[in-house]
């Protein structure tokens, strides 16, 4: 050890510190993505007597087709909440919500777009869809058109999504 220069001694002491500093830096850059805690409130209006169920599937807009969260609420139980709520955690970002409202008169499917941010409370208004599901006689698709095999009905245009609605992932 006596043959080592001051430079070699300093390098041997600083190398582990520099290595640990690099690990901390890389860890904060790659693992810094915090999950956003989100609560979805589904406003189904006051006509809940004709509702049977509400189903929601969440997909990330950047990865369409891959369902990352699923929620189902049945209105059959006397103890079931009239205004369902869903708490979950998602990566911050934009999400697509595929909602299926089942009523005594039929099924209505709609889509909403939501942005997940931390501690967000997202209200999804479904009162128009609940009213439609109470009076339909056949299931309809996302654009208000009858599903394949169902007889055609004149139901008029229906919005595919509304700005301001948002989404989140399932809590474990």
C-alpha positions as CSV (number, residue, x, y, z in Angstrom):
1,X,0.0,0.0,0.0
2,X,2.9,2.3,0.5
3,X,3.5,2.3,-3.3
4,X,0.2,4.0,-4.1
5,X,0.1,7.6,-5.0
6,X,-2.2,10.2,-3.5
7,X,-4.3,10.1,-6.7
8,X,-4.8,6.3,-6.4
9,X,-5.9,6.6,-2.7
10,X,-8.4,9.4,-3.5
11,X,-9.8,7.4,-6.5
12,X,-10.3,4.3,-4.3
13,X,-12.2,6.4,-1.7
14,X,-14.3,8.3,-4.2
15,X,-15.3,5.5,-6.5
16,X,-17.8,3.9,-4.2
17,X,-19.3,7.3,-3.3
18,X,-19.7,8.1,-7.0
19,X,-21.2,4.7,-7.7
20,X,-23.8,5.1,-5.0
21,X,-24.6,8.6,-6.2
22,X,-25.2,7.3,-9.7
23,X,-27.5,4.6,-8.4
24,X,-29.5,7.1,-6.4
25,X,-29.8,9.3,-9.5
26,X,-30.9,6.5,-11.8
27,X,-33.3,5.2,-9.2
28,X,-35.1,8.6,-8.8
29,X,-35.3,9.0,-12.6
30,X,-36.7,5.5,-13.4
31,X,-38.7,4.7,-10.3
32,X,-40.1,8.1,-9.6
33,X,-43.5,7.4,-11.1
34,X,-46.0,7.7,-8.2
35,X,-49.4,6.2,-8.5
36,X,-52.3,8.6,-8.5
37,X,-55.1,8.0,-6.0
38,X,-58.4,8.5,-7.8
39,X,-62.0,8.2,-6.7
40,X,-64.7,7.8,-9.3
41,X,-68.2,8.8,-8.4
42,X,-70.9,7.6,-10.8
43,X,-73.9,9.9,-10.8
44,X,-76.8,7.7,-11.9
45,X,-79.5,10.2,-11.1
46,X,-82.6,9.4,-9.0
47,X,-84.1,6.8,-11.3
48,X,-82.2,3.9,-9.7
49,X,-85.2,1.6,-9.3
50,X,-85.0,0.6,-13.0
51,X,-81.2,-0.1,-12.8
52,X,-79.8,-3.6,-12.6
53,X,-76.0,-3.1,-12.9
54,X,-73.1,-0.8,-13.9
55,X,-69.9,-2.1,-15.4
56,X,-66.8,-0.1,-16.0
57,X,-63.6,-1.1,-17.8
58,X,-60.5,1.2,-17.9
59,X,-57.9,1.2,-20.6
60,X,-54.9,3.5,-20.9
61,X,-55.2,5.7,-24.0
62,X,-51.6,4.9,-25.0
63,X,-52.3,1.2,-24.8
64,X,-55.8,0.6,-26.2
65,X,-57.4,-2.8,-25.8
66,X,-55.6,-3.8,-22.6
67,X,-58.1,-3.5,-19.7
68,X,-56.2,-2.4,-16.6
69,X,-59.1,-2.1,-14.2
70,X,-62.7,-3.5,-14.0
71,X,-65.5,-2.4,-11.7
72,X,-69.0,-3.8,-11.4
73,X,-71.9,-2.6,-9.2
74,X,-75.2,-4.5,-8.9
75,X,-78.3,-2.5,-7.9
76,X,-80.2,-5.7,-6.9
77,X,-79.1,-5.7,-3.3
78,X,-81.0,-3.5,-0.8
79,X,-77.6,-2.6,0.7
80,X,-76.2,-1.5,-2.6
81,X,-75.2,2.2,-2.8
82,X,-77.4,4.3,-5.0
83,X,-74.5,6.4,-6.2
84,X,-71.6,3.9,-6.7
85,X,-68.0,5.0,-5.9
86,X,-64.8,3.4,-6.8
87,X,-61.4,4.1,-5.3
88,X,-58.3,3.0,-7.2
89,X,-54.7,3.9,-8.0
90,X,-53.5,4.6,-11.5
91,X,-50.4,5.9,-13.2
92,X,-51.0,9.6,-13.9
93,X,-52.3,10.2,-17.4
94,X,-55.2,9.8,-19.8
95,X,-57.6,6.9,-19.7
96,X,-60.6,5.6,-21.6
97,X,-63.7,4.4,-19.7
98,X,-66.0,1.9,-21.2
99,X,-69.3,2.0,-19.3
100,X,-72.2,-0.5,-19.5
101,X,-75.4,0.6,-17.9
102,X,-78.0,-2.2,-17.6
103,X,-81.6,-1.3,-16.8
104,X,-84.9,-3.2,-16.9
105,X,-85.5,-1.8,-20.4
106,X,-82.1,-2.7,-21.9
107,X,-78.4,-2.0,-22.1
108,X,-76.6,1.2,-23.0
109,X,-72.8,1.4,-23.6
110,X,-70.9,4.7,-23.6
111,X,-67.3,5.8,-23.5
112,X,-65.7,8.6,-21.4
113,X,-62.2,10.0,-21.3
114,X,-60.6,10.8,-18.0
115,X,-57.3,12.2,-16.7
116,X,-55.9,10.6,-13.6
117,X,-54.1,13.0,-11.2
118,X,-53.3,12.4,-7.5
119,X,-56.2,12.8,-5.1
120,X,-58.7,13.4,-7.9
121,X,-62.4,12.9,-7.4
122,X,-63.9,12.3,-10.8
123,X,-67.7,12.5,-11.3
124,X,-69.1,10.6,-14.2
125,X,-72.6,11.7,-15.0
126,X,-74.8,8.8,-16.3
127,X,-78.3,10.0,-15.6
128,X,-79.1,10.3,-19.3
129,X,-77.8,6.8,-20.0
130,X,-79.8,5.5,-17.0
131,X,-83.0,7.0,-18.4
132,X,-82.2,5.5,-21.8
133,X,-81.5,2.0,-20.3
134,X,-84.9,2.2,-18.5
135,X,-86.8,2.7,-21.8
136,X,-84.9,0.6,-24.4
137,X,-86.0,-2.7,-25.6
138,X,-82.7,-3.8,-27.2
139,X,-79.0,-3.3,-26.3
140,X,-77.1,-0.5,-27.9
141,X,-73.5,0.1,-28.7
142,X,-71.2,3.0,-27.8
143,X,-72.6,5.3,-30.5
144,X,-76.2,4.6,-29.6
145,X,-76.6,2.1,-32.5
146,X,-78.2,-1.3,-31.9
147,X,-75.7,-4.1,-31.5
148,X,-75.2,-6.6,-34.3
149,X,-78.3,-8.8,-34.6
150,X,-80.6,-6.3,-32.9
151,X,-83.4,-4.7,-34.9
152,X,-82.6,-1.1,-35.9
153,X,-84.3,1.7,-33.9
154,X,-84.2,5.4,-34.4
155,X,-82.5,6.6,-31.2
156,X,-80.7,9.7,-32.5
157,X,-77.1,10.8,-32.0
158,X,-75.4,10.2,-28.8
159,X,-72.0,11.6,-27.5
160,X,-69.1,9.2,-27.4
161,X,-67.3,11.1,-24.7
162,X,-67.4,14.2,-22.6
163,X,-64.5,16.4,-21.6
164,X,-63.8,16.6,-17.9
165,X,-64.7,13.1,-17.0
166,X,-61.7,11.1,-15.6
167,X,-60.5,7.6,-14.5
168,X,-58.1,5.6,-12.2
169,X,-56.7,1.9,-11.7
170,X,-57.9,-0.7,-9.3
171,X,-56.7,-0.6,-5.7
172,X,-55.2,-3.8,-4.3
